[in-house]
Amino acid sequence: MNQSFDVSTQGTAPTMKHEGKTTALIERQTARLPSLTYLLLAFGSIVLSAGLAATAQPQRRIGFSRRLELANFVGQWAPTFLAIGVYNKLVKIENELLSGRGGVR
């Protein structure tokens, strides 16, 4: 990835002028969704995981049911959704600051 930095301002961190096409595409797509969407997806995966775990029937031979394995898998989505939501929020804040609209809310 070809990156260049602007270090002309004194006492501030360098700002990135160029990013990869893939990064720009991901940022445009994630910026379309409100930040609350990712929080709701995380909460939904937790609720779905808990529901699957509560309805799982233990099996005699293995000790775990497929439903419990699915509950664990779905439960692991929550941190992923939260991380994407935080990234989304940071990108939105950065874009507001770079465009000069960054006021205190």
N, C-alpha and C positions, 0 to 999 in steps of 0.2 A: 504494500500500500504506500502510495506516494503522499507524504504529508509535509506541509510547510508551516512554520510558525511565525507569528508576528510578535517580535519582542521590542518594538519601538517605544512602547510606553514604559515609563520608569516606575518601578515598585509594584507592578502588577504581574500576574501570571501570564505566560504566553497564550495567545488564542490560536486555535486551529483554523486555517483558511480552507483546507481541502480535506475531504474525507472520501472514503471509498463509495462506489455507486451502491453497493449492497447495504452499507450502513445508512446511507441517505434514503434508500427505498424503505428499509425497516422503520426508520424514524417517521417517515411520512405516513406509513400505514398505521403505526401505533398511535400517532397523534390524532387520528380520526376518532378514536374512542375516548370517552371521558375517563378520567382516572378512577372514578367510582366503579366502572365496569370491572376492572381487575380486582378490586376489593370484593365485589359481589361474586365473581367467579371463584375466588379463594374461599369465601364463606360457603358457597354452594358445594364446592368439592369436599369441604369438611363435613357438611351436613350429609351429603351423599355417602361419604365414607363411613360415618357413624351409623347411618341406616343400614348399609350393607353389612357392617360388622355385627350390628344388633340382630340381624336376621340370619346370620350364618349358623349352620348346623355342624357340630363337630363330627368328623368321620372317625371310625374306629381304627382303620389301618394306618392312615397317615397322621391324623391328629388335627389337620387343618382342612377346611373346605375351600373350594375354589372361590366362593363368595368372600371369604375372609382375605384371601390373597388379592382379590379385586379391590376390596375395601382398603387395604394397605397401599395398593397402587394409586387409587384415586386420591387418597389422603396425601400423597406426596405431590400432588399438583398444586396445593395451596401455596407453598413457599415459592414455586415457580411463578405463579400468577402475581404474588406480591412483589417479587423481584422485577418482573416486567412492568408492573405498575409504578414502582419507584423510578425505574429507568425512564418511563414515559413522562413522569412528572418532572424529572431533572431536565429532560430534553425540552419540554415545554417552557420551563423557567429559563433555560439557556437561550432559547429562541426569542423569548420576550426581552431579555436583557440585551441581546445582540441587536435587536431591531429598534431599541431605544424606547420601548413601551413599558419597561420594567419599573412600575411604581410599587410602592409598599401597599399591601392589602390589609 
